[in-house]
Amino acid sequence: MTAKILKALKGSISKWMKIAQGTGVDLGDRNCPLCQQFFGCEEGLSCGGCPVREKTGLVYCKRTPYTKWTKHVDNCGICGNRGDRSKGIRARCDDAVMLALKEVNFLESLLPKGKP
């Protein structure tokens, strides 16, 4: 993993930790360091080179805790903006906090072994 990718991965972990702690918001790809680096394309493939895609084999963070997060916030009357993500989504209920922490754990599992 290159230093640039590692920095983006750690930035994404930080984003989700802040969301879990109630101090951050999810703006989707607009405030995700990994998406900012990989969302466009590499060799014409969406998310090409992203460690999430390399792990799952899928684009757009499918089959990660993020998928459950988006479904939850779209349906939760407490933390969801009922489909309007323009202002960012906050973890305002226990389920959302748990899902944000699951995203942190998933992203941390992508860190190179032996590298803090």
Residue pairs with C-beta under 8 A, 6 or more apart in sequence:
1 9
1 51
1 112
4 37
5 37
5 49
5 51
6 111
6 112
6 115
7 33
8 33
8 34
8 36
8 37
8 38
9 33
9 34
9 51
9 107
9 110
9 111
10 111
11 33
11 34
12 32
12 33
12 34
12 107
13 104
13 107
13 108
13 111
15 24
15 26
15 31
15 32
15 33
16 24
16 100
16 101
16 103
16 104
16 107
17 24
17 100
17 104
18 24
19 25
19 26
19 90
19 91
19 100
19 103
20 91
20 97
20 100
20 101
20 104
22 90
22 91
22 97
24 90
25 31
25 87
25 88
25 89
25 90
26 69
26 73
26 85
26 88
26 89
26 90
27 85
27 88
27 89
28 35
28 85
29 35
29 36
29 39
31 88
32 39
34 50
34 51
34 52
35 50
37 49
37 50
38 47
38 48
38 49
38 50
38 53
39 46
39 47
40 46
41 48
42 48
42 49
45 59
46 59
46 60
47 53
47 59
47 60
51 110
52 61
52 64
52 107
52 110
53 59
55 109
55 110
56 62
56 63
56 64
61 67
64 103
64 106
65 99
65 102
65 103
65 105
65 106
66 103
68 99
68 102
69 96
69 99
69 100
69 103
72 79
72 80
72 95
72 96
72 99
73 79
73 80
73 81
73 89
73 96
74 80
74 82
74 83
76 92
76 93
76 95
76 96
78 92
78 93
78 96
79 89
79 90
79 91
79 92
79 93
79 96
80 89
81 87
81 89
90 96
91 97
91 99
91 100
